[in-house]
Amino acid sequence: MNKDIIAGKWTQLKGQAQARWGDLTDDVFDVAEGNSEYLAGKLQEQYGWERDRAEREVREFEKTLH
């Protein structure tokens, strides 16, 4: 699923993302609006992950949406 589709369906996908990364707040998901770079940055900040892991987590999440 490409980034445009994710951004367009973000309201629907937000619940799935919240279930996966429950420590992130609603505000983070509202601001992210499907922006994978922003989301990866917030995952890195919240969970203390390295950038590579945060980006990998987001990519894996995107793959589950197909």
N, C-alpha and C positions, 0 to 999 in steps of 0.2 A: 504494500500500500504506500503510495507516495505521500510526500509531505502536504500537498494541497488537499488530498482526500482526508488526511488526518486532521488538518486544521478545519476543514469543512464539517466534519463529524465530531468535533472535539466535545461538544456537549454530551453526546451519546457515549463517547469513549472515556470521558473523564471518570465515570464510575469504576471502570475496569482499572484505570491507572491508580485511583485511590485505593482500590482493594489490594493492588500489588505493592504500593509504597504508602502504607497507612500513616507513616510519620510526617508526611507532607500535608500541609494545611490546604483547606479549600482555596484560600487566597493564592497559593502557589499555582494551583491548577487553573484558577480563573485567569491569572496573568499569563500563564504558559500558552494557553489557547492553541495547543498543538505544536508549539515551538520546541523542537527536540533539543536544541542547544541550550535553551533556557532551562528546560527540564533536567537535562544532564548536569548543569551547573548547580541546580538546587539539590539534586541527589548527592552530588559530591559534597556540598556544604552540610546537608543534614546527616548523612550517614558516614562522613569522613572517608569516602572512597576516593581513589585516585581517578583522574579524569578519564583514563581509558576504561576503567570499570563502569563508571557512570554512563559513558557513551555506549558501551556494550549492553548495559541493562536496557537502555532506551531502544537500541536496535532490536534486541530480543523481544521487547514488548511490541514493537512495530510488526515484527514477523508473526506474532500471535494474532494479529488483526486481519490477516488474509482470509 
